[in-house]
Amino acid sequence: MPFNLQFKIPPAKAKKVLGEAISLSKKVLVDQLDCRVSFCRQPTDKTVEEILNMGLNEKPTHYHFIYRPKLSEMFDEHFDVGLSTMKCTGVDYFLWIELDFNTGWELAKKHKLERL
């Protein structure tokens, strides 16, 4: 599998693709980055649903759908799907959805996502 396999999530499909990815996921994580406090991401008290809604309703938002190969015994190959809110000031929020390879591949095909 190519190391740089990525798909584009168009904003018009983001709610459906991300919602389905959450329901099929192995793991869902959320965190935040507030550079006024730290340059490292930190845990957040926001829920998955809150961050998903922020990403879908506030602009700009960056969506990602990226293949992650197995690089060591600690990490299996998977697709990393999610978003970041990309605020210019204040707190950025991140949603990370982990899908096993076959599930991610089928989701990308089902929604006819364009390869990058």
C-alpha positions as CSV (number, residue, x, y, z in Angstrom):
1,M,0.0,0.0,0.0
2,P,1.4,3.5,-0.8
3,F,2.7,5.3,2.2
4,N,1.0,8.5,1.2
5,L,-2.5,7.3,0.6
6,Q,-5.0,10.1,1.4
7,F,-8.5,11.0,0.5
8,K,-10.2,14.4,0.3
9,I,-13.4,14.8,2.4
10,P,-15.4,17.6,0.7
11,P,-17.2,19.8,3.2
12,A,-20.6,18.8,1.8
13,K,-19.9,15.1,2.6
14,A,-18.1,15.7,5.9
15,K,-21.1,15.2,8.3
16,K,-22.0,11.9,6.7
17,V,-18.4,10.6,6.3
18,L,-17.3,11.5,9.8
19,G,-20.5,10.4,11.4
20,E,-20.2,7.0,9.7
21,A,-16.5,6.8,10.6
22,I,-17.3,7.4,14.3
23,S,-19.9,4.6,14.2
24,L,-17.4,2.2,12.6
25,S,-14.3,3.2,14.6
26,K,-11.9,1.2,16.6
27,K,-11.0,4.3,18.6
28,V,-12.1,8.0,18.8
29,L,-10.0,10.6,20.5
30,V,-10.4,14.4,21.0
31,D,-7.9,16.9,22.2
32,Q,-7.1,20.7,22.0
33,L,-4.3,23.0,21.3
34,D,-4.2,26.4,23.1
35,C,-0.8,28.0,22.2
36,R,-1.4,30.7,24.8
37,V,-0.9,27.9,27.4
38,S,1.2,25.2,25.6
39,F,2.5,24.2,22.2
40,C,1.5,20.6,22.9
41,R,-1.9,19.3,22.5
42,Q,-3.8,18.7,25.7
43,P,-6.8,16.7,26.8
44,T,-10.1,18.6,26.5
45,D,-13.4,18.4,28.4
46,K,-15.3,18.7,25.0
47,T,-17.1,15.7,23.8
48,V,-16.7,14.0,20.4
49,E,-20.1,15.4,19.4
50,E,-19.2,19.0,20.5
51,I,-16.0,18.9,18.5
52,L,-17.7,17.3,15.5
53,N,-20.3,20.1,15.5
54,M,-17.7,22.8,15.9
55,G,-15.8,21.5,12.9
56,L,-18.9,21.2,10.8
57,N,-20.3,24.6,11.7
58,E,-17.3,26.8,12.2
59,K,-14.8,27.8,9.5
60,P,-12.1,27.2,8.6
61,T,-12.0,23.4,9.3
62,H,-9.5,20.9,8.0
63,Y,-10.7,17.4,7.3
64,H,-8.3,14.5,6.9
65,F,-8.6,10.8,5.8
66,I,-5.0,9.3,5.8
67,Y,-3.6,5.8,5.6
68,R,-1.2,5.0,8.4
69,P,1.0,2.0,7.7
70,K,2.3,-0.3,10.4
71,L,5.6,1.2,11.4
72,S,6.2,-0.8,14.5
73,E,4.7,-3.6,16.7
74,M,3.0,-0.9,18.7
75,F,0.8,0.4,15.8
76,D,-1.3,-1.5,13.4
77,E,-2.0,-0.2,9.9
78,H,-5.2,1.9,9.9
79,F,-6.9,5.0,8.5
80,D,-6.8,8.2,10.5
81,V,-10.0,10.2,9.8
82,G,-11.0,13.4,11.5
83,L,-10.8,17.2,11.6
84,S,-9.2,20.2,13.2
85,T,-10.9,23.5,13.7
86,M,-8.0,25.7,12.7
87,K,-8.8,28.8,14.6
88,C,-6.4,31.7,14.1
89,T,-6.8,32.8,17.7
90,G,-8.0,30.9,20.7
91,V,-8.2,27.1,21.1
92,D,-8.0,24.6,18.2
93,Y,-9.9,21.3,18.6
94,F,-9.0,18.0,17.0
95,L,-11.1,14.9,16.4
96,W,-9.2,11.6,15.6
97,I,-11.1,8.6,14.4
98,E,-9.2,5.3,13.9
99,L,-10.6,2.8,11.3
100,D,-9.1,-0.5,10.5
101,F,-7.7,-0.6,7.0
102,N,-10.6,-2.5,5.3
103,T,-13.3,-0.4,7.0
104,G,-11.5,2.8,6.0
105,W,-11.0,1.7,2.4
106,E,-14.7,0.6,2.0
107,L,-15.8,4.0,3.5
108,A,-13.7,5.9,1.1
109,K,-15.1,3.9,-1.8
110,K,-18.7,4.1,-0.6
111,H,-18.6,7.9,-0.5
112,K,-16.5,8.1,-3.7
113,L,-13.8,10.2,-2.0
114,E,-11.1,11.5,-4.3
115,R,-7.6,10.4,-3.7
116,L,-5.0,13.1,-3.1
